[in-house]
């Protein structure tokens, strides 16, 4: 009985160390949104990304509209798929990349001064998705 507790304790400690190392390595993805199809993933400390099953023009229009409503749009290049705005004192960059006629990747990056602002990136991403009616 004593031997079993010893192994359980060791296994628990190994699992704990593994989870801490995994969390600190930056490999843990944060799911944004309530459904997998709608949600995106935090791919870094300042960036949220997800694929949207809409055409490029719809996603571009929704992203531009959200950026204009939430803040001040400072750069816009539809041909390259790049938008930039100041929202909540953070510099927010959106990238819209077309993979197929009905599959587009939406990437939102937000930084306040030199620091990441994942909350702003998540908020902008979800507002664009909501605007699309997904």
Backbone as a ProteinNet text record, in pm:
[ID]
protein_1_A
[PRIMARY]
XXXXXXXXXXXXXXXXXXXXXXXXXXXXXXXXXXXXXXXXXXXXXXXXXXXXXXXXXXXXXXXXXXXXXXXXXXXXXXXXXXXXXXXXXXXXXXXXXXXXXXXXXXXXXXXXXXXXXXXXXXXXXXXXXXXXXX
[TERTIARY]
83.1	0	87.7	191.7	282.9	355.2	389.9	459	368.7	239.7	144.4	132.1	124.9	116.9	241.7	355.8	481.9	481.7	432.3	426	323.6	210.5	109.2	164.7	237	295.9	398.3	482.3	583.5	518	414.6	344.4	277.6	219.8	156.3	256.8	374.1	478	530.3	549.8	597.7	495.1	366.7	260.6	257.8	270.8	271.7	386.6	505.3	622.9	603	548.9	522.7	427	319.2	221.2	281	364.4	428.4	522.7	602.7	695.5	618.4	509.3	427.9	369.4	318.2	258	361.8	481.8	585.1	651.8	631.9	696.6	623.3	503.4	427.1	351.4	343.9	277.4	130.7	82.8	-56.4	-139.3	-237.2	-324.3	-446	-490.1	-607.5	-718.5	-827.8	-939.9	-1022.2	-1050	-1126.5	-1262.8	-1367.2	-1501.7	-1565.8	-1690.6	-1764.7	-1773	-1742.5	-1750.3	-1624.2	-1581.7	-1458.8	-1462.6	-1576.3	-1586.7	-1577.6	-1624.8	-1625.6	-1496.6	-1441.3	-1328.4	-1198.2	-1106.7	-971.5	-877.5	-751.8	-651.4	-552.9	-514.6	-407.2	-277.9	-213.4	-92.6	33.5	19.8	130.4	69	152.9	102.4	28.4	29.6	-39.4	-124.6	-137.8	-201.9	-306.9	-422.6	-531.3	-553.7	-574.5	-588.5	-694.5	-765.6	-863.7	-901.5	-957.1	-1003.7	-1153.4	-1196.9	-1337.8	-1386.3	-1500.3	-1556	-1647.1	-1584.4	-1650.5	-1558.3	-1610.6	-1520.3	-1440.7	-1332.3	-1235.9	-1302.1	-1385.6	-1449.3	-1535.1	-1609.1	-1693.2	-1608	-1500.4	-1413.5	-1343.5	-1296	-1230.3	-1324.9	-1446.4	-1543.6	-1576.9	-1596	-1626.8	-1510.3	-1388.4	-1270.4	-1254.6	-1269.3	-1256	-1364.4	-1485.5	-1596.1	-1570.6	-1529.2	-1501.5	-1388.3	-1282.7	-1169.5	-1213.8	-1299.2	-1348.2	-1437.3	-1518.5	-1609.7	-1533.6	-1437.9	-1368.2	-1257	-1202.9	-1089.3	-1064.4	-940.7	-901	-817.5	-870.9	-801.5	-686.8	-563.7	-447.5	-385.5	-404.8	-354.1	-455.1	-463.4	-560	-508	-486.9	-441.3	-513.2	-624.3	-705.4	-630.5	-546.4	-473.1	-380.3	-312.9	-224	-294.5	-418	-496.2	-456.2	-402.6	-351.9	-434	-472.7	-539.6	-464	-461.7	-398.4	-480.1	-501.8	-578.9	-526.6	-565.2	-539.3	-671.6	-673.4	-793.7	-754.3	-821.1	-790.8	-642.4	-585.4	-442.8	-349.1	-399.7	-316	-311.2	-196.6	-182.9	-231.7	-339	-400.8	-378.8	-326.6	-304.2	-387.1	-459.3	-537.6	-479.9	-467.9	-424.6	-534.1	-576.5	-677.7	-609.8	-606.3	-537	-633.7	-646.6	-738.6	-666.4	-729.4	-676	-751.2	-882.5	-968.4	-1076.2	-1159.5	-1263.3	-1354.2	-1368.9	-1456.6	-1385.8	-1253.5	-1179.9	-1074.5	-1087.5	-1000	-943.2	-813.7	-752.7	-755.8	-806.2	-812.9	-713.6	-618.9	-518.7	-526.5	-536.2	-544.2	-430.4	-348.8	-235.7	-254.6	-235.6	-252.8	-139	-80.5	27.1	3	17.8	5.7	146.1	200.4	341.8	425.5	507.9	589.9	531.8	416	359.7	244	231	119.7	-13	-117.6	-252.2	-346.7	-335	-415.2	-564.6	-602.7	-745	-802.8	-727	-772.1	-779.7	-679.1	-679.9	-800.8	-830.7	-946.6	-1077	-1086.6	-1207.5	-1231.7	-1128.2	-1141.8	-1176.6	-1106	-1132.4	-1278.9	-1328.9	-1465.8	-1567.3	-1536.8	-1628.7	-1634.4	-1520.7	-1521.2	-1604.9	-1585.4	-1661.1	-1810.8	-1843.8	-1984.6	-2041.5	-1963.9	-2006.9	-2039.6	-1961.9	-1985.7	-2110.5	-2158.9	-2279.3	-2251.1	-2126.4	-2091.2	-2139.5
-119.2	0	125.8	122.9	235.3	256.6	146.4	151.8	218.8	187.8	243.3	395	443.3	587.6	658.4	593.1	650.7	671.1	569.5	579.4	683.1	691.2	790.8	932	950.9	1081.5	1118.5	1023	1048	1076.3	1000	1020.5	1157.8	1198.2	1329.7	1441.8	1423.5	1525.4	1535	1422.1	1421.6	1488.3	1455.6	1517.3	1668.4	1711.1	1854.6	1927.5	1869.2	1929.6	1936.8	1830.8	1827.9	1939.8	1956.8	2061	2201.2	2221.5	2352.3	2381.5	2282	2299.8	2327.5	2254.9	2275.1	2416.2	2460.9	2594.5	2703.7	2686.4	2788.1	2786.9	2679	2670	2747.8	2791.6	2865.8	2775.6	2647.5	2551.9	2533.6	2600.2	2584.5	2683.4	2634.2	2719.9	2758.9	2879.5	2929.7	2934.1	2865.7	2865.5	2990.9	3063.3	3186.3	3159.4	3201.7	3180.6	3060.7	3038.7	2932.6	2805.3	2810.5	2690.4	2679.8	2558.4	2536	2598.8	2593.1	2647.6	2799.5	2860.4	3005.3	3054.7	2975.6	3018.9	3025.3	3096.6	3103.5	3055.6	3063	3017.9	3129.6	3143.8	3236	3166.7	3215.9	3149.1	3210	3322.7	3382.8	3471.9	3541.4	3623.6	3748.6	3775.9	3894.4	3867.7	3741.7	3711.5	3602.1	3628.7	3531	3504.7	3377.4	3340.1	3231.8	3235.4	3131.8	3133	3021.5	3010.6	3034.5	3106.7	3143.3	3093.3	3028.7	2978.6	3084.1	3185.7	3295.7	3337.9	3419.3	3466.7	3587.2	3613.7	3715.6	3852.4	3893.6	4025.2	4042.1	3938.1	3945.4	3964.3	3886.5	3894.3	4030.1	4076.2	4207	4317.5	4316.8	4421.2	4419.2	4300.6	4288.8	4338.9	4301.4	4344	4495.8	4554.2	4699.5	4772.3	4719.5	4780.8	4778.5	4664.8	4652.5	4745.8	4752.5	4840	4986.6	5025.6	5164.4	5196.2	5100.9	5123	5128.1	5037.1	5025.1	5127.2	5179.2	5270.3	5351.4	5394.7	5478.2	5395.9	5375.9	5301.1	5386.3	5331.5	5409.4	5355.2	5227.5	5170.3	5069.4	5064.4	4974.7	4939.9	4809.4	4765.4	4634.2	4645.9	4527.8	4427	4475.3	4385.9	4291.6	4344.8	4260.6	4201	4244	4189.3	4242.5	4364.7	4420.6	4542	4540.3	4653.5	4686.6	4813.2	4852.4	4965.5	4958.2	5060.7	5076.3	5187	5209.6	5186.2	5086.1	5049.4	5035.1	5106.7	5101	5126	5221.2	5256	5143.3	5046.9	4936.6	4943.9	4908.3	4899.9	4761.1	4756.6	4630.7	4611.2	4494.9	4462.2	4340.1	4349.8	4237.6	4195.7	4065.8	4009	3914.1	3932.6	3847.5	3774.6	3641.6	3560.5	3459.4	3460.8	3367.8	3237.6	3124.5	2992.7	2931.8	2936.6	2889	2996	2983	3085.3	3103.6	3001.6	3012	2982.8	2991.2	2970.4	3079.3	3155.5	3270.1	3258.6	3289.7	3295.6	3439.3	3457.2	3587.8	3587.8	3681	3691.8	3831.8	3838.9	3967.1	3973.8	4077.8	4097.8	4231.9	4236.7	4362.1	4380.7	4500.6	4535.2	4675.8	4691	4820.3	4858.6	4964.3	5000.4	4882.2	4826.1	4711.8	4580.7	4586.7	4469.9	4410	4277.2	4212.8	4246.7	4252	4278.1	4172.7	4050.4	3938.6	3963.7	4032.8	4060.3	4146.7	4245.9	4330.7	4249.4	4164.9	4080.7	3988	3927.5	3837.8	3913.9	4031.3	4112.4	4150.8	4198	4236.8	4114.9	4003.1	3880.6	3837.7	3833.9	3789	3886.6	4015.8	4113.1	4097.8	4066	4041.8	3916.6	3810.5	3686.6	3712.6	3790.4	3824.3	3905.6	3999.5	4082	3995	3886.9	3794.8	3710.6	3705.4	3627.3	3479.4	3443.1	3301.7	3248.8
0	0	0	80	86.9	-45.3	-110.6	-240.4	-344.3	-344.1	-439	-423.5	-298.5	-273.8	-323.4	-307.1	-350.9	-502.9	-575.5	-721.7	-767	-698.2	-732	-713.2	-604.3	-576.1	-683.2	-720.9	-823.5	-958.3	-992.1	-1118.9	-1121.6	-1010.3	-1001.5	-1017.7	-957	-967.8	-1111.1	-1175.7	-1315.3	-1406.1	-1386.8	-1466.6	-1444.4	-1319.2	-1288.2	-1355.5	-1347.6	-1411.5	-1562.6	-1621.8	-1765.9	-1805.8	-1730.1	-1762.2	-1748.2	-1648.5	-1631.1	-1747.7	-1785.2	-1897.5	-2025.9	-2048.3	-2167.7	-2169.7	-2055.8	-2049	-2072.3	-2021	-2035.6	-2172.2	-2248	-2378.7	-2487.1	-2458.3	-2557.3	-2653.2	-2623.1	-2710.6	-2677.5	-2576.5	-2538.1	-2617.9	-2688.2	-2767.7	-2686.4	-2701.3	-2635.1	-2738.4	-2708.7	-2802.5	-2777.2	-2882.7	-2874.6	-2934.7	-2866.8	-2917.2	-2851.5	-2886.3	-2820.1	-2901.8	-3027.4	-3110.7	-3194.6	-3219.5	-3295.7	-3433.4	-3500.3	-3635.7	-3634.4	-3525.4	-3515.8	-3453.3	-3364.3	-3283.5	-3358.6	-3299.8	-3350.3	-3242.4	-3268.8	-3174.5	-3148.1	-3021.8	-2988.2	-3027.9	-3131.8	-3180.7	-3121.1	-3052	-2979.2	-2871.9	-2798.9	-2689.5	-2736.4	-2867.3	-2918.3	-3043	-3083	-3210.8	-3199.1	-3259.1	-3268.9	-3417.3	-3451.4	-3592.3	-3606.4	-3716.2	-3744.3	-3891.4	-3935.9	-4074.4	-4078.4	-4181	-4195.7	-4330.6	-4331.8	-4457.6	-4520	-4572.1	-4643	-4756.2	-4847.3	-4952.2	-4900.6	-4969.1	-4928.3	-4907.4	-5000.9	-4993.9	-4869.8	-4832.3	-4712.2	-4587.2	-4576.9	-4459.5	-4455.6	-4570.8	-4577.7	-4533	-4586.7	-4551.7	-4403.1	-4346	-4203.5	-4118.9	-4155	-4079.8	-4085.5	-4203.4	-4218.5	-4139.5	-4142.7	-4069.7	-3919.1	-3867.3	-3723.7	-3682.8	-3763.1	-3731	-3728.4	-3823.1	-3827.4	-3708.3	-3666.5	-3554.2	-3421.8	-3404.9	-3276.6	-3256.6	-3364.9	-3349.4	-3474.3	-3487.8	-3600.8	-3698.5	-3818.2	-3922.7	-3975.5	-3972.1	-4016.4	-4145	-4174.9	-4299.4	-4351.3	-4484.5	-4547.7	-4686.9	-4711.1	-4843.2	-4875.5	-4947.7	-4976.9	-5062.6	-5151.8	-5240.9	-5163.5	-5060	-4979	-4857.5	-4833.2	-4721.9	-4586	-4580.2	-4454.9	-4411.3	-4283.3	-4220.2	-4092	-4054.7	-3929.3	-3868.3	-3737.2	-3667.9	-3525.6	-3464.6	-3323	-3251.2	-3162.9	-3087.8	-2941.5	-2853.1	-2708.9	-2682.2	-2749.5	-2737.6	-2779.1	-2851.1	-2900.9	-3053.1	-3110	-3255.2	-3295.7	-3373.9	-3414.8	-3564.3	-3600.1	-3741	-3775.6	-3885.8	-3936.3	-4070.7	-4086.3	-4213.5	-4262.2	-4385.8	-4447.8	-4563.5	-4555.2	-4655.7	-4715.7	-4847.3	-4914.6	-4948.5	-4909.5	-4943.5	-5061	-5055	-5163	-5182.6	-5285.3	-5303.4	-5180.9	-5096.8	-4979.8	-4848.1	-4844.1	-4719.1	-4704.5	-4596	-4571.1	-4430.3	-4415.4	-4282.1	-4234.1	-4111.7	-4047.7	-3931.4	-3934.2	-3828.7	-3769.2	-3635.9	-3566.1	-3464.9	-3476.2	-3385.1	-3316.6	-3184	-3110	-3010.5	-3012.9	-2919.2	-2866.1	-2736.6	-2670.9	-2626.5	-2684.3	-2667.3	-2714.7	-2628.6	-2667.9	-2616.8	-2552.5	-2485.8	-2565.4	-2563.2	-2632.7	-2564.8	-2644.6	-2593.4	-2650	-2598.1	-2648.7	-2629.5	-2522.7	-2498.9	-2611.3	-2655.9	-2766.9	-2895.4	-2920.1	-3040.5	-3040.7	-2926.6	-2916.3	-2940.3	-2880.6	-2894.3	-3040.6	-3108.6	-3249.3	-3334.1	-3311.7	-3388.3	-3374.5	-3250	-3228.3	-3287.2	-3287.2	-3346.6	-3498.7	-3561	-3706	-3735.2	-3658	-3677.6	-3657.1	-3555.1	-3529.2	-3644.3	-3695.1	-3808.2	-3929.4	-3946.2	-4058.5	-4038.4	-3915.2	-3886.4	-3874.5	-3843.9	-3829.3	-3697.8
[MASK]
++++++++++++++++++++++++++++++++++++++++++++++++++++++++++++++++++++++++++++++++++++++++++++++++++++++++++++++++++++++++++++++++++++++

